[in-house]
């Protein structure tokens, strides 16, 4: 049971990481974020990215806050795996 819960949470974190990457890459293409798919990803990704953007200022024209957000998400997934190994 616990294995299933941790597996589902880990899978959701992985899918969310992919959604973040797709959302970030969409900024390279004109009007991609204005599409219905882009707006859906914005509703999913922006609430998570917003605190990172408030803390980390852009470096010139480059916004590194999404990179830090993805690294943080992956660290959370790794921490979840460590926690599961400790419990199991």
C-alpha positions as CSV (number, residue, x, y, z in Angstrom):
1,X,0.0,0.0,0.0
2,X,2.7,2.5,1.0
3,X,4.8,1.4,-2.0
4,X,1.9,2.3,-4.3
5,X,1.4,5.7,-2.7
6,X,5.0,6.7,-3.0
7,X,5.1,5.3,-6.5
8,X,2.1,7.4,-7.5
9,X,3.5,10.6,-5.9
10,X,6.9,10.0,-7.6
11,X,5.2,9.5,-11.0
12,X,3.1,12.7,-10.5
13,X,6.3,14.6,-9.7
14,X,8.0,13.3,-12.8
15,X,5.0,14.3,-15.0
16,X,4.9,17.7,-13.4
17,X,8.6,18.1,-14.2
18,X,7.9,17.3,-17.8
19,X,5.0,19.8,-17.8
20,X,7.4,22.5,-16.5
21,X,10.0,21.7,-19.1
22,X,7.3,21.9,-21.9
23,X,6.0,25.2,-20.5
24,X,9.4,26.7,-20.4
25,X,10.3,25.6,-23.9
26,X,7.0,27.1,-25.2
27,X,8.4,30.5,-24.4
28,X,10.8,30.1,-27.3
29,X,8.0,29.9,-29.8
30,X,5.8,32.9,-30.6
31,X,2.2,32.7,-29.4
32,X,2.6,29.2,-28.1
33,X,1.7,30.2,-24.5
34,X,-1.4,31.9,-25.8
35,X,-2.8,28.7,-27.3
36,X,-5.3,26.7,-25.2
37,X,-2.6,24.1,-24.4
38,X,-0.3,26.9,-23.3
39,X,-2.9,28.5,-21.1
40,X,-3.7,25.2,-19.5
41,X,0.0,24.6,-18.7
42,X,0.2,28.2,-17.4
43,X,-2.6,27.4,-14.9
44,X,-0.8,24.3,-13.8
45,X,2.8,25.6,-13.8
46,X,2.7,29.3,-12.8
47,X,1.6,28.8,-9.2
48,X,4.7,26.7,-8.6
49,X,7.1,29.0,-10.6
50,X,5.8,32.3,-9.1
51,X,7.6,32.0,-5.7
52,X,10.9,31.2,-7.4
53,X,10.6,34.2,-9.8
54,X,10.0,36.4,-6.7
55,X,13.2,35.2,-5.0
56,X,15.5,34.7,-8.0
57,X,16.0,37.8,-10.2
58,X,16.6,37.2,-14.0
59,X,20.3,37.3,-15.1
60,X,20.0,39.8,-18.0
61,X,17.6,38.2,-20.5
62,X,17.8,34.8,-18.9
63,X,15.4,33.7,-16.2
64,X,17.0,30.8,-14.2
65,X,14.2,30.5,-11.7
66,X,12.5,27.6,-13.7
67,X,15.7,25.7,-13.6
68,X,15.9,26.1,-9.8
69,X,12.2,25.1,-9.6
70,X,12.9,21.9,-11.5
71,X,16.0,21.1,-9.5
72,X,13.9,21.6,-6.3
73,X,11.2,19.3,-7.6
74,X,13.7,16.6,-8.4
75,X,15.3,17.0,-4.9
76,X,11.9,16.5,-3.4
77,X,11.4,13.4,-5.4
78,X,14.8,12.1,-4.3
79,X,13.9,13.0,-0.7
80,X,10.7,11.1,-1.1
81,X,12.6,8.0,-2.3
82,X,15.0,8.2,0.7
83,X,12.0,8.6,3.1
84,X,10.4,5.5,1.5
85,X,13.6,3.5,1.9
86,X,13.8,4.5,5.5
87,X,10.3,3.5,6.2
88,X,10.4,0.2,4.2
